[in-house]
Amino acid sequence: MQNLPKKVRSKKLNTRVDLTAMVSVSFLLIIFFMVTIELAKPKGIDLSLPDNGWTCGPIGCIDGNRLYTILLDENDKIVTYSGLLSYPNDFPKQVKFGKEGIRKEVYLKKKQIVEYMTGMGKPNSGVIIIIKPSKKCNFKNLVDILDEMAIAKIETYAIINDFTPEESKLLALK
């Protein structure tokens, strides 16, 4: 017999995949998505108004005398009151937009509340304005009120869309 050429067989190598880099990338992606989900959650301060003169929320209690509420309704109607509606500091009144209307009222209220808080020994506590647009209020009026907040340099204000029954009656009366 003839010498047949021997078949050359290649040596089989162990295949091993290193997954260290994939695990690192996976953990980085998990951390990234956890952080972005946490940052995307809406954050706000819940102002709950109790029956007494103080407003208590998650950040502590606020003197009700610092509150100034602006109710917006259709046909450029603005009704304002100080304090809590159940214990108002002054009677609710209707004002107009403009320099001699709501701007003058906001400046006056800001000055009064700063003087009151300074007398109480808290000079850094200013006015807190609550803006409540009704469902009949147009978008232009809301933008105008926000412009007035910027002009008057009001640092703390909130837009809330839920009306108490007393506030709804107040808008219906005037």
N, CA, C and O of each residue as an XYZ file, in Angstrom:
696
protein
N       0.799     -1.177      0.000
C       0.000      0.000      0.000
C       0.846      1.246      0.000
O       1.959      1.351      0.514
N       0.231      2.093     -0.587
C       0.954      3.342     -0.678
C       0.727      4.166      0.563
O      -0.272      4.042      1.272
N       1.667      4.976      0.776
C       1.519      5.891      1.919
C       0.576      7.021      1.511
O       0.902      7.896      0.709
N      -0.548      6.952      2.079
C      -1.501      8.027      1.817
C      -1.140      9.236      2.659
O      -0.730      9.125      3.815
N      -1.308     10.400      2.036
C      -0.986     11.569      2.852
C      -1.956     11.693      4.023
O      -3.169     11.543      3.878
N      -1.413     11.955      5.110
C      -2.241     12.081      6.305
C      -2.995     13.396      6.240
O      -2.482     14.426      5.804
N      -4.227     13.312      6.691
C      -5.033     14.543      6.731
C      -4.535     15.414      7.868
O      -4.331     14.963      8.995
N      -4.353     16.640      7.536
C      -3.897     17.578      8.555
C      -5.126     18.127      9.254
O      -5.980     18.770      8.644
N      -5.188     17.871     10.469
C      -6.321     18.386     11.250
C      -5.865     19.588     12.041
O      -4.810     19.606     12.676
N      -6.738     20.611     11.965
C      -6.384     21.806     12.729
C      -6.741     21.600     14.177
O      -7.683     20.888     14.526
N      -5.994     22.219     14.964
C      -6.196     22.086     16.391
C      -7.414     22.917     16.788
O      -7.525     24.083     16.410
N      -8.315     22.320     17.544
C      -9.495     23.064     17.977
C      -9.126     23.894     19.197
O      -8.592     23.397     20.189
N      -9.440     25.210     19.076
C      -9.146     26.113     20.176
C     -10.388     26.284     21.023
O     -11.514     26.225     20.528
N     -10.170     26.494     22.277
C     -11.300     26.795     23.153
C     -11.783     28.216     22.858
O     -11.007     29.170     22.902
N     -13.074     28.338     22.559
C     -13.617     29.681     22.333
C     -14.166     30.195     23.653
O     -14.989     29.546     24.299
N     -13.710     31.334     24.026
C     -14.141     31.929     25.293
C     -14.389     33.404     25.042
O     -13.502     34.128     24.589
N     -15.621     33.848     25.345
C     -15.981     35.240     25.141
C     -15.880     35.953     26.476
O     -16.434     35.507     27.481
N     -15.176     37.050     26.471
C     -15.044     37.829     27.699
C     -16.219     38.801     27.797
O     -16.333     39.708     26.972
N     -17.085     38.630     28.778
C     -18.294     39.441     28.933
C     -18.112     40.585     29.923
O     -19.092     41.231     30.294
N     -16.928     40.843     30.345
C     -16.698     41.897     31.326
C     -17.137     43.259     30.796
O     -17.781     44.021     31.517
N     -16.808     43.566     29.581
C     -17.179     44.860     29.011
C     -18.693     44.979     28.873
O     -19.247     46.050     29.119
N     -19.372     43.901     28.484
C     -20.824     43.949     28.332
C     -21.509     44.142     29.685
O     -22.513     44.849     29.766
N     -21.000     43.543     30.721
C     -21.568     43.727     32.054
C     -21.380     45.173     32.502
O     -22.296     45.757     33.081
N     -20.246     45.745     32.255
C     -19.995     47.140     32.625
C     -20.939     48.080     31.888
O     -21.507     48.992     32.488
N     -21.107     47.861     30.598
C     -22.011     48.703     29.815
C     -23.445     48.535     30.312
O     -24.187     49.514     30.395
N     -23.838     47.319     30.639
C     -25.200     47.069     31.141
C     -25.443     47.831     32.437
O     -26.487     48.463     32.599
N     -24.503     47.777     33.344
C     -24.676     48.510     34.596
C     -24.721     50.016     34.367
O     -25.508     50.709     35.013
N     -23.906     50.531     33.476
C     -23.953     51.957     33.167
C     -25.300     52.358     32.574
O     -25.835     53.412     32.918
N     -25.850     51.539     31.697
C     -27.168     51.831     31.126
C     -28.261     51.794     32.193
O     -29.152     52.643     32.204
N     -28.192     50.822     33.077
C     -29.187     50.733     34.158
C     -29.122     51.973     35.034
O     -30.158     52.549     35.366
N     -27.931     52.387     35.410
C     -27.776     53.579     36.247
C     -28.258     54.813     35.502
O     -28.925     55.664     36.091
N     -27.934     54.927     34.216
C     -28.373     56.075     33.423
C     -29.900     56.170     33.390
O     -30.455     57.245     33.619
N     -30.574     55.070     33.110
C     -32.027     55.116     33.032
C     -32.670     55.342     34.398
O     -33.712     55.991     34.479
N     -32.082     54.830     35.457
C     -32.624     55.098     36.792
C     -32.529     56.587     37.123
O     -33.469     57.163     37.673
N     -31.410     57.204     36.794
C     -31.234     58.628     37.077
C     -32.181     59.472     36.226
O     -32.800     60.404     36.739
N     -32.303     59.161     34.923
C     -33.180     59.965     34.068
C     -34.641     59.824     34.463
O     -35.394     60.793     34.374
N     -35.056     58.651     34.894
C     -36.447     58.469     35.342
C     -36.688     59.280     36.605
O     -37.747     59.891     36.754
N     -35.733     59.295     37.509
C     -35.900     60.056     38.750
C     -35.948     61.554     38.475
O     -36.723     62.272     39.107
N     -35.132     62.033     37.542
C     -35.132     63.457     37.220
C     -36.361     63.870     36.420
O     -36.739     65.042     36.439
N     -36.986     62.939     35.722
C     -38.151     63.268     34.904
C     -39.434     63.349     35.722
O     -40.446     63.838     35.219
N     -39.419     62.888     36.954
C     -40.624     62.948     37.781
C     -40.956     64.401     38.099
O     -40.068     65.169     38.469
N     -42.229     64.791     37.959
C     -42.588     66.169     38.290
C     -42.447     66.423     39.790
O     -42.832     65.595     40.616
N     -41.902     67.553     40.110
C     -41.722     67.901     41.512
C     -42.481     69.184     41.785
O     -42.479     70.092     40.954
N     -43.111     69.271     42.903
C     -43.852     70.464     43.272
C     -44.111     70.474     44.756
O     -43.907     69.478     45.450
N     -44.552     71.588     45.220
C     -44.872     71.741     46.638
C     -46.376     71.717     46.780
O     -47.086     72.469     46.113
N     -46.855     70.858     47.644
C     -48.281     70.755     47.877
C     -48.667     71.761     48.954
O     -48.294     71.614     50.118
N     -49.416     72.782     48.555
C     -49.894     73.763     49.516
C     -51.300     73.362     49.946
O     -52.264     73.556     49.205
N     -51.407     72.815     51.117
C     -52.733     72.504     51.634
C     -53.107     73.616     52.598
O     -52.306     73.997     53.452
N     -54.297     74.127     52.468
C     -54.712     75.267     53.267
C     -55.652     74.819     54.382
O     -56.802     74.477     54.109
N     -55.193     74.814     55.620
C     -56.061     74.407     56.722
C     -57.005     75.530     57.126
O     -56.977     76.617     56.548
N     -57.846     75.256     58.130
C     -58.856     76.218     58.557
C     -58.293     77.358     59.399
O     -58.940     78.396     59.532
N     -57.124     77.190     59.958
C     -56.584     78.270     60.788
C     -55.745     79.220     59.934
O     -55.752     79.125     58.706
N     -55.035     80.120     60.571
C     -54.284     81.140     59.848
C     -52.954     80.677     59.305
O     -52.226     81.477     58.718
N     -52.610     79.417     59.477
C     -51.330     78.916     59.005
C     -51.552     77.895     57.902
O     -52.536     77.155     57.919
N     -50.649     77.859     56.957
C     -50.682     76.887     55.885
C     -49.538     75.920     56.112
O     -48.377     76.327     56.166
N     -49.858     74.641     56.245
C     -48.829     73.639     56.487
C     -48.720     72.709     55.294
O     -49.727     72.251     54.754
N     -47.513     72.442     54.895
C     -47.246     71.543     53.781
C     -46.020     70.723     54.100
O     -45.595     70.670     55.254
N     -45.443     70.080     53.102
C     -44.288     69.220     53.361
C     -43.030     69.989     53.764
O     -42.094     69.393     54.297
N     -42.990     71.304     53.517
C     -41.791     72.065     53.867
C     -41.951     72.814     55.173
O     -41.020     73.491     55.609
N     -43.091     72.712     55.801
C     -43.320     73.404     57.058
C     -44.589     74.229     56.993
O     -45.405     74.070     56.085
N     -44.744     75.111     57.969
C     -45.947     75.939     58.033
C     -45.638     77.358     57.567
O     -44.566     77.904     57.830
N     -46.607     77.933     56.870
C     -46.469     79.285     56.319
C     -47.538     80.156     56.947
O     -48.687     79.737     57.082
N     -47.169     81.351     57.328
C     -48.121     82.305     57.873
C     -49.127     82.671     56.790
O     -48.740     83.097     55.701
N     -50.417     82.507     57.082
C     -51.474     82.811     56.121
C     -51.506     84.272     55.718
O     -52.075     84.615     54.682
N     -50.899     85.143     56.526
C     -50.860     86.566     56.188
C     -49.945     86.851     54.996
O     -50.010     87.933     54.412
N     -49.100     85.898     54.634
C     -48.203     86.066     53.490
C     -48.888     85.742     52.162
O     -48.355     86.059     51.099
N     -50.056     85.117     52.215
C     -50.724     84.658     51.000
C     -51.527     85.768     50.336
O     -52.204     86.548     51.006
N     -51.443     85.828     49.035
C     -52.233     86.760     48.228
C     -52.725     85.963     47.029
O     -51.917     85.448     46.257
N     -54.038     85.855     46.864
C     -54.614     85.022     45.820
C     -55.200     85.886     44.717
O     -55.882     86.876     44.979
N     -54.924     85.497     43.483
C     -55.450     86.185     42.301
C     -56.310     85.186     41.531
O     -55.813     84.166     41.053
N     -57.612     85.489     41.414
C     -58.541     84.646     40.667
C     -58.755     85.268     39.293
O     -59.070     86.454     39.192
N     -58.589     84.486     38.244
C     -58.767     84.969     36.878
C     -60.025     84.355     36.291
O     -60.265     83.157     36.441
N     -60.830     85.175     35.622
C     -62.057     84.695     35.011
C     -62.163     85.257     33.598
O     -61.256     85.947     33.131
N     -63.256     84.966     32.926
C     -63.441     85.430     31.557
C     -63.598     86.950     31.502
O     -63.844     87.591     32.523
N     -63.457     87.510     30.325
C     -63.591     88.954     30.075
C     -62.609     89.793     30.895
O     -62.972     90.855     31.401
N     -61.378     89.323     31.028
C     -60.307     90.040     31.746
C     -60.669     90.364     33.194
O     -60.225     91.381     33.727
N     -61.450     89.533     33.820
C     -61.893     89.768     35.194
C     -60.879     89.194     36.176
O     -60.468     88.039     36.060
N     -60.481     90.018     37.147
C     -59.539     89.617     38.183
C     -60.165     89.926     39.537
O     -60.626     91.043     39.775
N     -60.178     88.935     40.423
C     -60.625     89.136     41.799
C     -59.460     88.715     42.697
O     -58.887     87.641     42.518
N     -59.116     89.566     43.660
C     -57.997     89.275     44.549
C     -58.436     89.323     46.003
O     -59.385     90.022     46.359
N     -57.731     88.570     46.837
C     -57.926     88.662     48.283
C     -56.639     88.263     48.978
O     -55.813     87.541     48.420
N     -56.478     88.739     50.199
C     -55.290     88.454     51.000
C     -55.619     87.428     52.064
O     -56.739     87.384     52.573
N     -54.639     86.603     52.398
C     -54.835     85.605     53.435
C     -55.653     84.441     52.906
O     -55.689     84.169     51.706
N     -56.305     83.767     53.832
C     -57.191     82.670     53.477
C     -58.599     83.221     53.291
O     -58.988     84.164     53.981
N     -59.362     82.650     52.375
C     -60.696     83.171     52.095
C     -61.613     83.032     53.303
O     -62.504     83.858     53.503
N     -61.404     81.996     54.110
C     -62.225     81.838     55.311
C     -61.844     82.857     56.388
O     -62.674     83.208     57.226
N     -60.597     83.335     56.371
C     -60.115     84.370     57.294
C     -59.377     85.442     56.491
O     -58.162     85.577     56.639
N     -60.069     86.200     55.653
C     -59.347     87.158     54.800
C     -58.808     88.338     55.603
O     -59.411     88.765     56.587
N     -57.660     88.858     55.164
C     -57.074     90.046     55.786
C     -57.804     91.307     55.342
O     -57.905     92.267     56.105
N     -58.309     91.310     54.126
C     -59.134     92.412     53.625
C     -60.189     91.809     52.697
O     -60.080     90.650     52.297
N     -61.184     92.580     52.365
C     -62.285     92.073     51.558
C     -61.816     91.797     50.130
O     -60.988     92.539     49.602
N     -62.324     90.757     49.507
C     -61.983     90.505     48.108
C     -62.411     91.685     47.238
O     -63.460     92.291     47.455
N     -61.579     91.991     46.256
C     -61.928     93.101     45.372
C     -61.586     92.759     43.943
O     -60.726     91.925     43.657
N     -62.295     93.436     43.051
C     -62.082     93.235     41.631
C     -61.171     94.332     41.107
O     -61.387     95.512     41.381
N     -60.148     93.938     40.351
C     -59.208     94.888     39.764
C     -59.097     94.615     38.273
O     -59.580     93.597     37.778
N     -58.465     95.523     37.574
C     -58.269     95.411     36.123
C     -56.800     95.117     35.838
O     -55.940     95.254     36.707
N     -56.542     94.718     34.623
C     -55.158     94.560     34.177
C     -54.548     95.933     33.964
O     -55.267     96.898     33.706
N     -53.246     96.029     34.067
C     -52.554     97.270     33.748
C     -51.772     97.846     34.909
O     -51.739     97.301     36.012
N     -51.150     98.961     34.616
C     -50.260     99.616     35.572
C     -50.985    100.100     36.815
O     -50.465     99.968     37.924
N     -52.171    100.655     36.649
C     -52.929    101.165     37.799
C     -53.861    100.114     38.395
O     -54.569    100.395     39.362
N     -53.870     98.918     37.837
C     -54.738     97.858     38.317
C     -53.978     96.826     39.130
O     -53.575     97.079     40.265
N     -53.792     95.662     38.532
C     -53.193     94.535     39.243
C     -51.729     94.798     39.590
O     -51.259     94.341     40.632
N     -51.003     95.518     38.749
C     -49.593     95.795     39.049
C     -49.466     96.613     40.324
O     -48.628     96.321     41.177
N     -50.294     97.631     40.448
C     -50.271     98.476     41.649
C     -50.652     97.662     42.880
O     -50.043     97.815     43.939
N     -51.656     96.796     42.747
C     -52.091     95.952     43.869
C     -50.990     94.992     44.309
O     -50.765     94.806     45.505
N     -50.309     94.386     43.345
C     -49.244     93.435     43.675
C     -48.088     94.148     44.364
O     -47.562     93.651     45.360
N     -47.682     95.315     43.842
C     -46.618     96.089     44.498
C     -47.022     96.464     45.926
O     -46.229     96.320     46.856
N     -48.247     96.941     46.095
C     -48.731     97.348     47.411
C     -48.751     96.164     48.374
O     -48.304     96.283     49.515
N     -49.270     95.019     47.915
C     -49.350     93.835     48.770
C     -47.964     93.317     49.110
O     -47.723     92.890     50.239
N     -47.054     93.350     48.152
C     -45.683     92.918     48.414
C     -45.053     93.787     49.495
O     -44.410     93.274     50.412
N     -45.236     95.099     49.389
C     -44.673     96.026     50.370
C     -45.279     95.791     51.754
O     -44.554     95.753     52.748
N     -46.608     95.633     51.823
C     -47.277     95.406     53.111
C     -46.781     94.125     53.781
O     -46.505     94.111     54.980
N     -46.673     93.057     53.001
C     -46.284     91.766     53.586
C     -44.823     91.782     54.009
O     -44.479     91.197     55.036
N     -43.960     92.430     53.251
C     -42.553     92.528     53.656
C     -42.436     93.323     54.955
O     -41.669     92.946     55.841
N     -43.186     94.416     55.077
C     -43.166     95.195     56.318
C     -43.708     94.378     57.489
O     -43.156     94.427     58.588
N     -44.782     93.629     57.260
C     -45.368     92.794     58.312
C     -44.376     91.725     58.768
O     -44.193     91.515     59.967
N     -43.736     91.048     57.810
C     -42.804     89.975     58.157
C     -41.540     90.529     58.803
O     -40.952     89.867     59.658
N     -41.112     91.715     58.416
C     -39.959     92.341     59.057
C     -40.292     92.657     60.506
O     -39.455     92.480     61.391
N     -41.519     93.128     60.755
C     -41.961     93.393     62.120
C     -42.060     92.127     62.952
O     -41.927     92.174     64.175
N     -42.292     91.001     62.304
C     -42.370     89.713     63.002
C     -40.987     89.097     63.212
O     -40.867     88.035     63.821
N     -39.945     89.762     62.707
C     -38.585     89.253     62.878
C     -38.146     88.312     61.780
O     -37.160     87.594     61.947
N     -38.854     88.295     60.653
C     -38.485     87.438     59.524
C     -38.370     88.303     58.258
O     -39.259     88.276     57.407
N     -37.290     89.057     58.136
C     -37.178     90.002     57.018
C     -37.034     89.347     55.646
O     -37.305     89.994     54.634
N     -36.619     88.099     55.586
C     -36.419     87.437     54.294
C     -37.675     86.735     53.787
O     -37.630     86.094     52.737
N     -38.784     86.837     54.499
C     -40.019     86.180     54.093
C     -40.891     87.187     53.346
O     -41.280     88.216     53.898
N     -41.190     86.883     52.100
C     -41.980     87.790     51.277
C     -43.359     87.235     50.988
O     -43.818     86.291     51.632
N     -44.004     87.834     50.016
C     -45.354     87.471     49.636
C     -45.347     86.143     48.863
O     -44.411     85.847     48.121
N     -46.396     85.363     49.052
C     -46.628     84.147     48.278
C     -47.922     84.377     47.515
O     -48.984     84.522     48.120
N     -47.840     84.410     46.195
C     -49.017     84.676     45.375
C     -49.520     83.367     44.774
O     -48.757     82.595     44.193
N     -50.812     83.140     44.926
C     -51.464     81.971     44.344
C     -52.328     82.465     43.188
O     -53.245     83.261     43.388
N     -52.038     81.997     41.998
C     -52.776     82.386     40.804
C     -53.723     81.251     40.455
O     -53.297     80.110     40.273
N     -55.017     81.569     40.361
C     -56.014     80.544     40.058
C     -56.818     80.949     38.820
O     -57.777     81.712     38.929
N     -56.435     80.445     37.653
C     -57.219     80.738     36.451
C     -58.432     79.815     36.376
O     -58.311     78.611     36.601
N     -59.599     80.375     36.063
C     -60.791     79.546     35.902
C     -60.762     78.871     34.539
O     -59.900     79.169     33.712
N     -61.684     77.978     34.310
C     -61.744     77.288     33.025
C     -62.168     78.244     31.908
O     -61.915     77.976     30.733
N     -62.804     79.345     32.267
C     -63.249     80.321     31.275
C     -62.171     81.362     30.976
O     -62.312     82.138     30.031
N     -61.116     81.388     31.754
C     -60.029     82.353     31.572
C     -59.269     82.028     30.292
O     -59.038     80.860     29.978
N     -58.881     83.067     29.556
C     -58.112     82.799     28.341
C     -56.613     82.784     28.646
O     -56.167     83.274     29.684
N     -55.861     82.215     27.725
C     -54.425     82.028     27.928
C     -53.684     83.358     28.013
O     -52.695     83.469     28.737
N     -54.147     84.354     27.291
C     -53.503     85.674     27.306
C     -53.508     86.268     28.709
O     -52.516     86.862     29.132
N     -54.615     86.114     29.436
C     -54.692     86.657     30.799
C     -53.695     85.972     31.720
O     -53.084     86.624     32.566
N     -53.527     84.670     31.567
C     -52.560     83.949     32.392
C     -51.141     84.424     32.085
O     -50.337     84.608     32.999
N     -50.835     84.621     30.816
C     -49.502     85.125     30.441
C     -49.306     86.543     30.968
O     -48.216     86.889     31.423
N     -50.354     87.365     30.911
C     -50.256     88.731     31.431
C     -49.979     88.741     32.931
O     -49.182     89.549     33.408
N     -50.629     87.848     33.678
C     -50.385     87.772     35.128
C     -48.958     87.310     35.400
O     -48.308     87.824     36.311
N     -48.465     86.356     34.631
C     -47.080     85.912     34.813
C     -46.098     87.041     34.486
O     -45.053     87.164     35.124
N     -46.436     87.857     33.499
C     -45.606     89.031     33.206
C     -45.606     90.006     34.380
O     -44.572     90.585     34.713
N     -46.758     90.182     34.999
C     -46.851     91.074     36.168
C     -46.000     90.533     37.322
O     -45.407     91.315     38.066
N     -45.934     89.210     37.480
C     -45.087     88.622     38.529
C     -43.617     88.928     38.254
O     -42.854     89.207     39.179
N     -43.224     88.875     36.989
C     -41.832     89.175     36.629
C     -41.535     90.662     36.824
O     -40.462     91.024     37.306
N     -42.494     91.530     36.447
C     -42.287     92.981     36.596
C     -42.167     93.355     38.068
O     -41.313     94.162     38.438
N     -43.018     92.772     38.910
C     -43.016     93.094     40.340
C     -41.927     92.341     41.109
O     -41.768     92.531     42.315
N     -41.178     91.486     40.404
C     -40.108     90.684     41.020
C     -40.644     89.834     42.178
O     -40.063     89.796     43.262
N     -41.758     89.162     41.920
C     -42.330     88.229     42.898
C     -41.565     86.920     42.768
O     -41.530     86.316     41.696
N     -40.955     86.486     43.861
C     -40.127     85.289     43.815
C     -40.927     84.009     43.998
O     -40.566     82.972     43.442
N     -42.007     84.067     44.767
C     -42.747     82.859     45.082
C     -44.192     83.001     44.628
O     -44.954     83.802     45.168
N     -44.554     82.207     43.623
C     -45.945     82.173     43.177
C     -46.233     80.787     42.622
O     -45.325     80.058     42.221
N     -47.507     80.440     42.607
C     -47.925     79.131     42.115
C     -49.190     79.293     41.295
O     -50.014     80.165     41.572
N     -49.338     78.454     40.290
C     -50.550     78.426     39.481
C     -51.318     77.171     39.872
O     -50.825     76.054     39.721
N     -52.512     77.368     40.367
C     -53.349     76.260     40.825
C     -54.679     76.366     40.096
O     -55.230     77.459     39.963
N     -55.197     75.242     39.625
C     -56.418     75.310     38.833
C     -57.661     74.788     39.559
O     -58.718     74.661     38.940
N     -57.562     74.490     40.828
C     -58.761     74.022     41.527
C     -59.310     75.136     42.414
O     -58.593     75.764     43.193
N     -60.597     75.346     42.260
C     -61.286     76.398     42.994
C     -62.068     75.785     44.140
O     -62.624     74.694     44.016
N     -62.105     76.501     45.261
C     -63.002     76.098     46.340
C     -64.394     76.584     45.972
O     -64.526     77.480     45.138
N     -65.431     76.021     46.567
C     -66.784     76.505     46.268
C     -66.959     77.992     46.598
O     -67.690     78.701     45.906
N     -66.288     78.460     47.657
C     -66.386     79.867     48.030
C     -65.777     80.762     46.952
O     -66.310     81.832     46.657
N     -64.667     80.329     46.368
C     -64.035     81.114     45.315
C     -64.901     81.132     44.054
O     -64.983     82.154     43.372
N     -65.540     80.018     43.745
C     -66.439     79.994     42.596
C     -67.616     80.938     42.786
O     -68.040     81.614     41.849
N     -68.134     80.977     43.998
C     -69.234     81.912     44.312
C     -68.744     83.355     44.206
O     -69.468     84.232     43.735
N     -67.510     83.590     44.649
C     -66.937     84.927     44.596
C     -66.819     85.419     43.148
O     -67.103     86.582     42.865
N     -66.404     84.542     42.240
C     -66.305     84.930     40.834
C     -67.700     85.155     40.235
O     -67.877     86.025     39.382
N     -68.665     84.388     40.673
C     -70.021     84.515     40.124
C     -70.700     85.800     40.620
O     -71.530     86.371     39.913
N     -70.352     86.253     41.824
C     -71.005     87.431     42.395
C     -70.609     88.712     41.680
O     -71.470     89.503     41.296
N     -69.340     88.916     41.503
C     -68.864     90.219     41.020
C     -68.959     90.305     39.540
O     -68.603     91.329     38.956
